[in-house]
Amino acid sequence: MTRVMQPIRLLGIAGSLRSASFNRALLRAAVEMAPSGVQITTFDELAALPFYDGDVEAAGDPIPARSFRAAIDSADGVLITTPEYNDGTSAVLKNAIDWASRPPQRTLAGKVVAVMGASVTPSGARGGIESVKRAVRRAGSEVLDEQVAIPSVADAFDADLQLTDPLIRAEVAGLVATLAARARAASEEKLAA
């Protein structure tokens, strides 16, 4: 009997709100380079999420928080891009992770997550990447060791915010493929259990 492989669904989240963000451009590049059988949908409404507040949550999750959780629920894996601010991630991304980590849903628990980052600094957003990895791991996600950290972003992107560096493009494509493979394996493990 031949088994039909279902497409792998990844959710892409850019941790920057700026329209000309290198991290949003990095996520767009990942979407464009997704291999056959991998669908990446982006969640572009982080700005609509209110700051996490237990009182707000107790009164009932706001619609943006429910939408965010539903987007994560419908994905097999999550691909996050993050800037680096003061050796950490952006407030808007940390806030989104906080909403997605809350019980009883704990939407991020069990999800396979990969993280990328781009920065104007020589560190390549490594502080932001580690901050995100720490937070989603704490939320119960399986976090890939592999990552993409792009330093000195002006050298990697053109004036139209297209990722042009061939080595970095290969890294991004490799990370997306690795995430998709691990997400597929995790989905199959759940079905077999």
Secondary structure per residue as TSV (DSSP state, phi and psi in degrees):
chain	resnum	aa	ss	phi	psi
A	1	M	-	360.0	132.0
A	2	T	-	-89.5	129.2
A	3	R	-	-94.1	130.0
A	4	V	-	-84.5	125.2
A	5	M	-	-80.1	121.1
A	6	Q	-	-76.0	148.0
A	7	P	-	-63.5	147.7
A	8	I	E	-86.6	131.3
A	9	R	E	-105.5	117.5
A	10	L	E	-110.6	144.9
A	11	L	E	-104.5	125.0
A	12	G	E	-99.3	132.1
A	13	I	E	-129.9	119.8
A	14	A	E	-96.8	125.8
A	15	G	S	-84.8	23.1
A	16	S	-	-130.8	141.4
A	17	L	-	-93.0	-18.3
A	18	R	-	-63.6	131.8
A	19	S	T	-63.5	-33.7
A	20	A	T	-98.1	33.1
A	21	S	-	-73.3	135.3
A	22	F	H	-64.5	-32.6
A	23	N	H	-72.3	-33.5
A	24	R	H	-67.2	-39.9
A	25	A	H	-65.1	-37.8
A	26	L	H	-63.0	-42.2
A	27	L	H	-65.5	-40.6
A	28	R	H	-59.4	-41.1
A	29	A	H	-62.0	-41.4
A	30	A	H	-62.8	-41.1
A	31	V	H	-61.3	-44.6
A	32	E	H	-65.2	-31.3
A	33	M	H	-94.5	2.9
A	34	A	-	-57.8	132.7
A	35	P	-	-70.0	165.9
A	36	S	T	-55.8	137.3
A	37	G	T	87.7	3.6
A	38	V	E	-123.8	123.6
A	39	Q	E	-111.5	125.2
A	40	I	E	-111.6	118.9
A	41	T	E	-105.1	138.3
A	42	T	E	-102.3	146.6
A	43	F	E	-104.5	112.4
A	44	D	-	-109.6	19.7
A	45	E	-	-114.0	29.7
A	46	L	G	-59.7	-33.1
A	47	A	G	-64.2	-23.7
A	48	A	G	-80.1	-16.3
A	49	L	S	-71.9	124.6
A	50	P	-	-69.8	159.8
A	51	F	-	-59.4	138.8
A	52	Y	-	-58.7	134.1
A	53	D	-	-149.3	122.4
A	54	G	H	-59.0	-32.4
A	55	D	H	-67.2	-41.0
A	56	V	H	-64.2	-44.4
A	57	E	H	-61.1	-41.7
A	58	A	H	-64.2	-29.8
A	59	A	H	-79.7	-9.2
A	60	G	-	121.2	131.1
A	61	D	-	-57.2	133.7
A	62	P	-	-64.5	154.4
A	63	I	H	-53.3	-44.4
A	64	P	H	-60.6	-36.0
A	65	A	H	-68.1	-40.2
A	66	R	H	-64.5	-40.6
A	67	S	H	-63.5	-41.8
A	68	F	H	-63.9	-46.6
A	69	R	H	-62.2	-40.2
A	70	A	H	-63.7	-38.2
A	71	A	H	-64.2	-41.3
A	72	I	H	-67.3	-44.6
A	73	D	H	-56.1	-37.3
A	74	S	T	-81.6	-3.4
A	75	A	-	-101.0	149.9
A	76	D	S	-83.6	-25.0
A	77	G	E	-156.8	167.6
A	78	V	E	-128.7	132.6
A	79	L	E	-115.8	118.8
A	80	I	E	-115.8	135.9
A	81	T	E	-112.4	140.1
A	82	T	E	-135.8	140.7
A	83	P	-	-80.4	-177.4
A	84	E	-	-127.5	120.8
A	85	Y	B	-123.0	116.9
A	86	N	T	51.3	46.9
A	87	D	T	66.8	22.5
A	88	G	B	-143.0	-173.2
A	89	T	-	-88.1	179.2
A	90	S	-	-75.3	153.5
A	91	A	H	-61.9	-39.2
A	92	V	H	-65.8	-36.3
A	93	L	H	-73.6	-43.2
A	94	K	H	-60.0	-40.9
A	95	N	H	-60.9	-43.1
A	96	A	H	-62.5	-42.6
A	97	I	H	-62.2	-40.3
A	98	D	H	-60.0	-46.3
A	99	W	H	-60.9	-41.2
A	100	A	H	-76.8	-13.2
A	101	S	H	-95.9	-9.3
A	102	R	-	-72.1	139.0
A	103	P	T	-72.6	158.9
A	104	P	T	-84.3	-13.5
A	105	Q	T	-66.8	-44.7
A	106	R	-	41.4	57.9
A	107	T	T	-56.8	-32.4
A	108	L	T	-79.4	-16.5
A	109	A	T	-60.9	127.8
A	110	G	T	84.2	-6.8
A	111	K	-	-80.5	144.4
A	112	V	E	-87.4	129.7
A	113	V	E	-127.9	137.9
A	114	A	E	-123.3	148.3
A	115	V	E	-129.0	137.8
A	116	M	E	-129.2	160.2
A	117	G	E	-155.9	151.5
A	118	A	E	-133.4	141.2
A	119	S	-	-150.3	156.1
A	120	V	S	-77.4	-12.0
A	121	T	S	-86.4	163.4
A	122	P	T	-66.5	-16.8
A	123	S	T	-75.1	-18.0
A	124	G	T	67.5	32.5
A	125	A	T	66.4	23.0
A	126	R	H	-59.9	-35.6
A	127	G	H	-63.9	-41.5
A	128	G	H	-65.8	-42.8
A	129	I	H	-60.8	-47.8
A	130	E	H	-64.8	-36.6
A	131	S	H	-61.5	-45.2
A	132	V	H	-65.9	-46.0
A	133	K	H	-57.9	-43.8
A	134	R	H	-61.7	-45.2
A	135	A	H	-67.2	-45.0
A	136	V	H	-73.8	-29.9
A	137	R	H	-64.6	-43.3
A	138	R	H	-62.7	-30.1
A	139	A	T	-79.1	-1.7
A	140	G	T	99.6	9.7
A	141	S	-	-80.5	154.7
A	142	E	E	-90.6	114.2
A	143	V	E	-103.8	126.0
A	144	L	E	-66.3	141.7
A	145	D	E	-68.2	-36.0
A	146	E	E	-64.3	146.2
A	147	Q	E	-155.2	167.3
A	148	V	E	-123.2	122.1
A	149	A	E	-122.2	115.1
A	150	I	E	-106.4	109.1
A	151	P	-	-86.4	162.8
A	152	S	S	44.2	61.9
A	153	V	G	-57.3	-26.1
A	154	A	G	-60.0	-24.7
A	155	D	G	-82.2	-18.3
A	156	A	T	-98.2	-22.9
A	157	F	B	-117.7	150.3
A	158	D	-	-90.0	-175.6
A	159	A	T	-64.0	-22.5
A	160	D	T	-93.9	13.1
A	161	L	-	61.3	35.0
A	162	Q	-	-95.1	131.9
A	163	L	B	-71.8	113.0
A	164	T	-	-109.8	-19.0
A	165	D	-	-67.3	116.7
A	166	P	H	-64.9	-33.5
A	167	L	H	-68.6	-41.8
A	168	I	H	-69.6	-37.6
A	169	R	H	-58.3	-41.5
A	170	A	H	-65.2	-39.4
A	171	E	H	-62.0	-45.0
A	172	V	H	-62.8	-47.7
A	173	A	H	-59.7	-40.6
A	174	G	H	-65.0	-41.2
A	175	L	H	-65.7	-43.0
A	176	V	H	-61.6	-43.0
A	177	A	H	-64.0	-41.6
A	178	T	H	-64.8	-44.6
A	179	L	H	-60.5	-45.8
A	180	A	H	-62.0	-42.9
A	181	A	H	-64.4	-43.5
A	182	R	H	-68.9	-38.4
A	183	A	H	-64.0	-40.0
A	184	R	H	-63.3	-45.8
A	185	A	H	-62.2	-41.6
A	186	A	H	-64.2	-40.0
A	187	S	H	-63.7	-42.2
A	188	E	H	-67.0	-35.9
A	189	E	H	-63.8	-40.3
A	190	K	H	-65.4	-40.3
A	191	L	H	-66.2	-35.0
A	192	A	H	-76.6	-20.7
A	193	A	-	-74.1	360.0
